[in-house]
């Protein structure tokens, strides 16, 4: 773990502003994590009521996005931060976008859960949802933890897990498409499962984006679009 130290300022209010910004982002992360957890659970249990809660929670995550954006703008305008402080504000502004999109994808999964709850023709694809869903939940949790702790090693672990999720997603897609071809009666339901899996895969991508921003925050170097070996080298520098 990197023990990152932010600049200390004569103005205690500036320090308080940065701490509050970090805290608010983590609060939004908690809301979005719960959205994801509930969306997966609603899909597995065909619980349309729980799925509706996910859709309601999206309003809260959207409000967080707006308020944190405004907070970032105020800090940039009033404090004109430099060095690590500036990176913190810029990183928060980028992470909040990915969190909002994770919330959006969770809402899409919840909508699929509502649709699937009206169908009762088997559980094909739910094992894949449970397995990939567990991976993705871990990625989101670990990406936020890496931000809270400025832990680049944990951020790197998120990037590694994203590669595993991509491989598992491809395998699940092939299996479910084959299943539809063998039994066309399942096409409507399995398509919903496929779209839910696609949302989970995208959530994994957003978690990796957050991890890349943590590496930038701590190391001061852009980790986007790097291969895993390149990212590992950057973290070790």
KEKE-3310 file (N, C-alpha, C; in steps of 0.2 Angstrom, whole numbers, plus 5000, padded with zeros to 4 digits):
npx = (5004:5003:5008:5001:5003:4994:4996:4998:4989:4988:4976:4964:4951:4952:4959:4948:4939:4944:4944:4931:4926:4932:4925:4912:4912:4915:4903:4894:4899:4895:4881:4880:4886:4877:4866:4870:4872:4859:4852:4858:4854:4840:4838:4842:4833:4821:4814:4804:4800:4812:4819:4813:4817:4830:4829:4823:4834:4843:4840:4845:4859:4861:4859:4869:4880:4878:4879:4892:4900:4897:4904:4917:4919:4918:4929:4940:4938:4939:4950:4960:4969:4985:4997:4996:4984:4977:4976:4968:4956:4953:4953:4942:4932:4932:4930:4917:4909:4911:4905:4892:4888:4889:4879:4868:4870:4866:4853:4848:4850:4841:4829:4829:4827:4814:4807:4811:4805:4792:4792:4793:4801:4812:4830:4841:4856:4857:4867:4878:4876:4877:4890:4898:4893:4897:4911:4911:4905:4915:4925:4921:4919:4933:4939:4934:4939:4953:4954:4950:4960:4972:4978:4988:4992:4980:4972:4978:4975:4962:4962:4967:4957:4947:4951:4949:4935:4931:4935:4926:4914:4914:4914:4902:4893:4894:4890:4876:4871:4872:4863:4850:4849:4848:4835:4823:4812:4816:4822:4818:4818:4832:4838:4836:4844:4856:4858:4858:4870:4879:4878:4884:4897:4901:4900:4911:4921:4920:4924:4937:4941:4940:4950:4961:4961:4965:4978:4984:4981:4989:5002:5004:5004:4997:4987:4978:4973:4984:4993:4991:5005:5012:5005:5008:5022:5022:5016:5025:5036)
npy = (4994:5011:5025:5038:5056:5070:5088:5099:5113:5130:5135:5127:5124:5121:5108:5102:5102:5094:5082:5080:5079:5067:5058:5060:5054:5041:5038:5039:5028:5017:5017:5014:5001:4994:4995:4987:4974:4972:4972:4960:4950:4952:4947:4934:4929:4931:4943:4955:4966:4970:4973:4984:4993:4995:5003:5014:5018:5023:5036:5042:5040:5047:5060:5061:5061:5074:5083:5080:5083:5097:5101:5098:5107:5119:5118:5118:5131:5140:5136:5133:5121:5112:5100:5085:5087:5093:5082:5073:5080:5080:5066:5061:5068:5060:5047:5048:5048:5035:5028:5032:5026:5013:5012:5015:5003:4993:4996:4993:4979:4976:4979:4969:4959:4961:4959:4945:4939:4938:4927:4910:4898:4890:4890:4893:4900:4907:4903:4907:4921:4922:4918:4927:4939:4939:4940:4953:4961:4960:4967:4980:4983:4982:4991:5003:5002:5002:5016:5022:5019:5022:5012:5005:4992:4984:4990:4986:4972:4973:4976:4964:4955:4960:4955:4941:4941:4946:4935:4925:4930:4929:4916:4912:4919:4912:4899:4901:4906:4895:4887:4894:4892:4878:4877:4886:4891:4897:4909:4922:4923:4920:4930:4941:4937:4937:4951:4955:4949:4956:4969:4967:4964:4976:4984:4978:4983:4997:4997:4993:5005:5014:5009:5011:5025:5027:5022:5032:5043:5040:5037:5047:5045:5041:5027:5022:5012:5004:4988:4973:4969:4981:4989:4983:4985:4999:5001:4996:5004)
npz = (5000:4996:5005:5004:5004:5006:5001:5015:5021:5025:5026:5035:5031:5018:5018:5025:5015:5005:5012:5014:5001:4997:5006:5002:4990:4993:5000:4990:4983:4991:4990:4977:4976:4984:4976:4965:4971:4975:4963:4957:4966:4965:4952:4953:4962:4956:4961:4960:4967:4975:4964:4960:4970:4967:4956:4961:4970:4960:4958:4969:4968:4956:4961:4970:4960:4954:4965:4969:4958:4958:4970:4966:4956:4964:4972:4963:4958:4969:4977:4968:4967:4967:4961:4971:4977:4966:4958:4966:4965:4952:4949:4957:4951:4939:4943:4949:4938:4933:4943:4943:4931:4934:4942:4933:4925:4934:4936:4924:4924:4935:4928:4919:4928:4932:4921:4919:4930:4927:4919:4918:4915:4918:4923:4916:4913:4925:4934:4928:4929:4943:4946:4938:4943:4956:4955:4949:4959:4969:4962:4961:4975:4979:4971:4976:4989:4986:4982:4994:5002:4995:4988:4978:4974:4977:4968:4956:4957:4954:4941:4936:4939:4930:4918:4919:4921:4908:4900:4906:4903:4889:4887:4893:4885:4873:4877:4880:4869:4861:4868:4865:4851:4851:4857:4852:4859:4870:4868:4870:4885:4887:4880:4889:4900:4893:4891:4904:4908:4900:4905:4918:4914:4908:4920:4927:4918:4922:4935:4934:4927:4938:4946:4938:4939:4952:4953:4945:4953:4964:4959:4949:4936:4920:4919:4910:4896:4896:4895:4906:4910:4908:4917:4929:4929:4930:4943:4951:4950)
capx = (5000:5006:5006:5001:5002:4992:4998:4995:4988:4987:4968:4961:4945:4954:4960:4942:4935:4947:4942:4924:4925:4933:4920:4906:4913:4914:4896:4890:4901:4891:4874:4880:4887:4870:4862:4873:4870:4851:4850:4860:4849:4833:4838:4843:4827:4815:4811:4802:4800:4819:4822:4810:4821:4836:4827:4823:4841:4846:4839:4850:4866:4861:4859:4876:4884:4877:4882:4900:4902:4897:4909:4923:4919:4919:4936:4944:4937:4941:4956:4965:4974:4990:5000:4992:4977:4973:4975:4963:4949:4952:4951:4935:4927:4931:4927:4910:4906:4910:4900:4885:4887:4888:4872:4864:4870:4863:4846:4846:4849:4835:4823:4829:4824:4807:4805:4811:4800:4786:4793:4794:4803:4819:4835:4847:4860:4858:4873:4883:4875:4879:4897:4901:4891:4902:4917:4911:4904:4922:4929:4918:4921:4940:4941:4933:4944:4959:4954:4950:4967:4977:4982:4989:4992:4973:4969:4981:4971:4955:4963:4968:4951:4943:4953:4945:4928:4930:4935:4921:4908:4914:4912:4895:4889:4894:4885:4869:4869:4871:4856:4845:4849:4845:4828:4821:4807:4820:4825:4816:4821:4839:4841:4836:4850:4862:4859:4861:4877:4882:4878:4889:4904:4902:4902:4918:4925:4920:4928:4944:4942:4941:4957:4966:4962:4968:4985:4986:4981:4995:5008:5005:5005:4991:4987:4973:4975:4990:4992:4993:5012:5013:5002:5012:5028:5020:5014:5031:5041)
capy = (5000:5017:5030:5045:5061:5076:5094:5102:5120:5135:5135:5121:5123:5117:5101:5099:5102:5088:5076:5079:5076:5059:5055:5060:5049:5034:5037:5037:5021:5013:5017:5010:4994:4991:4994:4981:4968:4971:4970:4953:4946:4952:4943:4927:4926:4934:4947:4961:4971:4972:4976:4991:4997:4997:5009:5020:5020:5026:5043:5044:5040:5052:5066:5061:5063:5081:5086:5079:5088:5104:5101:5098:5114:5124:5118:5121:5138:5144:5134:5132:5116:5110:5094:5079:5090:5093:5075:5071:5083:5077:5059:5061:5070:5055:5041:5048:5046:5027:5025:5033:5022:5007:5013:5014:4996:4990:4997:4989:4972:4976:4979:4962:4955:4962:4955:4938:4937:4936:4921:4904:4893:4887:4894:4893:4907:4910:4901:4912:4927:4922:4918:4933:4944:4939:4943:4960:4964:4960:4972:4986:4984:4983:4997:5008:5001:5005:5023:5024:5017:5024:5006:5003:4985:4982:4993:4982:4966:4974:4975:4957:4952:4962:4951:4935:4942:4946:4928:4921:4933:4927:4909:4912:4921:4906:4893:4903:4907:4888:4885:4897:4889:4871:4877:4893:4893:4900:4915:4928:4924:4920:4936:4945:4935:4939:4958:4956:4948:4962:4974:4965:4964:4983:4986:4976:4988:5003:4996:4994:5012:5017:5006:5015:5032:5026:5022:5039:5047:5039:5037:5053:5043:5038:5020:5020:5009:5000:4981:4971:4969:4988:4992:4981:4989:5006:5001:4994:5010)
capz = (5000:4996:5010:5000:5009:5002:5004:5020:5019:5030:5027:5038:5027:5012:5020:5026:5008:5002:5015:5013:4994:4997:5010:4998:4984:4996:5001:4983:4981:4995:4987:4970:4978:4986:4969:4961:4975:4975:4956:4956:4970:4962:4946:4954:4965:4952:4965:4956:4972:4976:4958:4960:4975:4963:4951:4966:4972:4955:4959:4975:4965:4951:4965:4972:4955:4953:4971:4969:4952:4960:4975:4963:4953:4969:4975:4958:4957:4975:4980:4963:4970:4963:4963:4973:4978:4960:4955:4970:4963:4945:4950:4960:4945:4934:4947:4950:4931:4932:4948:4940:4925:4937:4945:4927:4923:4939:4935:4918:4927:4939:4923:4916:4933:4932:4915:4920:4935:4923:4915:4923:4911:4919:4926:4912:4913:4932:4937:4925:4932:4950:4946:4935:4947:4962:4952:4948:4965:4972:4959:4963:4982:4979:4968:4981:4994:4984:4983:5001:5006:4991:4988:4971:4973:4976:4961:4951:4957:4951:4933:4934:4939:4925:4912:4921:4920:4901:4898:4908:4899:4882:4888:4895:4879:4868:4879:4880:4862:4859:4871:4861:4845:4852:4859:4851:4864:4876:4865:4874:4891:4887:4878:4895:4903:4890:4892:4911:4908:4897:4910:4923:4910:4908:4927:4928:4915:4926:4941:4931:4926:4945:4948:4934:4942:4959:4951:4943:4959:4969:4955:4945:4929:4917:4918:4905:4890:4897:4896:4913:4912:4908:4923:4934:4929:4933:4950:4954:4950)
cpx = (5004:5004:5006:4999:5000:4995:4994:4994:4987:4980:4966:4955:4947:4955:4953:4938:4938:4944:4935:4922:4926:4928:4914:4906:4912:4907:4892:4892:4897:4884:4875:4882:4881:4866:4864:4871:4863:4849:4852:4855:4842:4832:4838:4836:4820:4811:4810:4802:4807:4821:4819:4814:4827:4835:4826:4829:4845:4846:4844:4857:4866:4862:4866:4881:4884:4880:4889:4903:4902:4902:4916:4924:4921:4926:4941:4944:4940:4948:4962:4971:4979:4993:4995:4985:4973:4971:4969:4956:4948:4950:4944:4930:4926:4928:4920:4906:4905:4905:4893:4883:4886:4881:4867:4864:4866:4855:4844:4846:4843:4829:4823:4826:4817:4804:4805:4807:4794:4786:4795:4796:4810:4824:4841:4850:4861:4864:4879:4883:4878:4887:4900:4899:4895:4908:4917:4909:4911:4926:4927:4920:4929:4942:4940:4937:4951:4959:4954:4957:4973:4981:4982:4989:4985:4970:4972:4977:4965:4956:4964:4962:4946:4945:4949:4938:4927:4930:4929:4914:4908:4912:4904:4890:4889:4889:4878:4866:4867:4864:4850:4844:4846:4838:4826:4816:4810:4823:4824:4819:4828:4842:4841:4842:4856:4863:4861:4868:4882:4883:4884:4896:4906:4904:4909:4923:4926:4924:4935:4946:4944:4948:4962:4967:4965:4976:4988:4986:4987:5002:5010:5006:4999:4992:4982:4976:4981:4988:4993:5000:5014:5011:5006:5018:5027:5019:5021:5037:5041)
cpy = (5006:5022:5036:5050:5067:5082:5096:5110:5124:5135:5128:5119:5119:5110:5098:5098:5095:5081:5075:5077:5069:5056:5054:5055:5042:5033:5035:5030:5016:5012:5013:5003:4991:4990:4988:4975:4967:4969:4963:4949:4946:4948:4936:4924:4928:4938:4954:4967:4974:4975:4983:4996:4999:5003:5015:5023:5024:5034:5046:5044:5045:5059:5067:5064:5071:5085:5086:5083:5095:5105:5102:5105:5119:5124:5120:5128:5142:5142:5134:5127:5114:5103:5088:5081:5090:5087:5072:5073:5080:5070:5058:5062:5064:5048:5042:5047:5038:5025:5026:5028:5015:5006:5012:5006:4992:4990:4993:4981:4971:4976:4972:4958:4955:4958:4947:4935:4935:4930:4916:4898:4891:4893:4895:4900:4910:4909:4906:4919:4928:4922:4924:4939:4944:4942:4951:4964:4965:4966:4979:4988:4986:4989:5003:5008:5004:5012:5025:5024:5020:5018:5004:4996:4982:4984:4988:4975:4967:4973:4968:4954:4953:4957:4944:4936:4943:4939:4924:4923:4930:4919:4908:4914:4915:4900:4895:4904:4900:4885:4887:4893:4882:4871:4884:4895:4897:4907:4921:4929:4924:4926:4941:4943:4937:4947:4959:4955:4953:4968:4973:4966:4972:4986:4984:4981:4995:5003:4996:5001:5016:5015:5010:5022:5032:5026:5029:5044:5046:5040:5043:5051:5040:5031:5017:5017:5005:4992:4979:4972:4977:4991:4990:4984:4996:5006:5000:4999:5014)
cpz = (5000:5001:5007:5005:5004:5005:5010:5019:5026:5032:5029:5034:5021:5013:5022:5020:5005:5005:5014:5006:4994:5001:5006:4993:4987:4998:4995:4981:4985:4992:4981:4972:4980:4980:4966:4965:4975:4968:4955:4960:4967:4956:4948:4958:4962:4957:4962:4961:4974:4970:4957:4965:4971:4959:4956:4968:4967:4956:4964:4972:4960:4955:4968:4966:4954:4959:4971:4964:4954:4965:4971:4960:4958:4971:4970:4957:4963:4977:4975:4966:4965:4966:4965:4974:4972:4957:4959:4967:4956:4945:4952:4955:4940:4937:4947:4943:4931:4937:4946:4935:4928:4940:4939:4925:4928:4938:4929:4920:4931:4934:4920:4922:4933:4926:4916:4925:4932:4919:4920:4919:4912:4922:4922:4912:4920:4935:4934:4928:4939:4950:4944:4940:4953:4960:4952:4954:4969:4969:4961:4970:4982:4976:4972:4987:4993:4984:4990:5004:5002:4990:4981:4969:4973:4970:4956:4951:4954:4943:4931:4934:4933:4919:4913:4919:4912:4898:4900:4904:4892:4882:4889:4889:4874:4870:4879:4873:4859:4861:4867:4855:4845:4854:4858:4855:4869:4874:4869:4881:4892:4885:4884:4899:4900:4891:4899:4912:4905:4901:4915:4920:4910:4915:4929:4924:4919:4932:4939:4930:4933:4947:4945:4937:4949:4958:4949:4949:4963:4965:4951:4938:4926:4916:4913:4899:4890:4898:4903:4914:4912:4915:4929:4935:4932:4940:4954:4954:4956)
residu = (UNK:UNK:UNK:UNK:UNK:UNK:UNK:UNK:UNK:UNK:UNK:UNK:UNK:UNK:UNK:UNK:UNK:UNK:UNK:UNK:UNK:UNK:UNK:UNK:UNK:UNK:UNK:UNK:UNK:UNK:UNK:UNK:UNK:UNK:UNK:UNK:UNK:UNK:UNK:UNK:UNK:UNK:UNK:UNK:UNK:UNK:UNK:UNK:UNK:UNK:UNK:UNK:UNK:UNK:UNK:UNK:UNK:UNK:UNK:UNK:UNK:UNK:UNK:UNK:UNK:UNK:UNK:UNK:UNK:UNK:UNK:UNK:UNK:UNK:UNK:UNK:UNK:UNK:UNK:UNK:UNK:UNK:UNK:UNK:UNK:UNK:UNK:UNK:UNK:UNK:UNK:UNK:UNK:UNK:UNK:UNK:UNK:UNK:UNK:UNK:UNK:UNK:UNK:UNK:UNK:UNK:UNK:UNK:UNK:UNK:UNK:UNK:UNK:UNK:UNK:UNK:UNK:UNK:UNK:UNK:UNK:UNK:UNK:UNK:UNK:UNK:UNK:UNK:UNK:UNK:UNK:UNK:UNK:UNK:UNK:UNK:UNK:UNK:UNK:UNK:UNK:UNK:UNK:UNK:UNK:UNK:UNK:UNK:UNK:UNK:UNK:UNK:UNK:UNK:UNK:UNK:UNK:UNK:UNK:UNK:UNK:UNK:UNK:UNK:UNK:UNK:UNK:UNK:UNK:UNK:UNK:UNK:UNK:UNK:UNK:UNK:UNK:UNK:UNK:UNK:UNK:UNK:UNK:UNK:UNK:UNK:UNK:UNK:UNK:UNK:UNK:UNK:UNK:UNK:UNK:UNK:UNK:UNK:UNK:UNK:UNK:UNK:UNK:UNK:UNK:UNK:UNK:UNK:UNK:UNK:UNK:UNK:UNK:UNK:UNK:UNK:UNK:UNK:UNK:UNK:UNK:UNK:UNK:UNK:UNK:UNK:UNK:UNK:UNK:UNK:UNK:UNK:UNK:UNK:UNK:UNK:UNK)
# end
